[in-house]
Amino acid sequence: QEVASGDYTQEATGYQAVVDVYQMKDPLNAFGIYAEERNPGYQFLQVGNEGYSGGTSVNFWAGAYYVKIAIFDDKDAIKAEAAKLASAVARKITDPATEPVEFSYFPTANRLPHTSLYIPKDVLAQSFFTNGFESKYKAGGKEYKIVLIALPDASSAQAALSRYRQFL
């Protein structure tokens, strides 16, 4: 819905960062864009609801906000300062929200960490599937995913399933 951006320079060190704060429609969409851009291999941080440091960025989501902090060097000292900056920004967000409730319906056994996604449209590459939730799993040496699609009622679910069966 809106974005605010600022350039910052730490006076004592000269370290520079660009902070972009995206206000999304709601916490679900903030989580959605955050999750779409994260990689399970990143270093995860306790900032906001969840954050990560990867390459020359520190990103996190909290409430209806997705925050991206870009730094200009991947030195550990600069990354540490960027993480502190992220924590300072996160403290300003007064309604941090939680992970979407739909993920509580997913089994926890064998779930791969940091792989849950919110997919607002074109779930399973089908235009009639919207509001999807996905998590990846690994068991017996095989990876698989579970997808949940939120539909308004049983008849809508039956119609969507029938359409999907025709597609298959």
Disulfide bonds with the S-S distance in Angstrom:
none
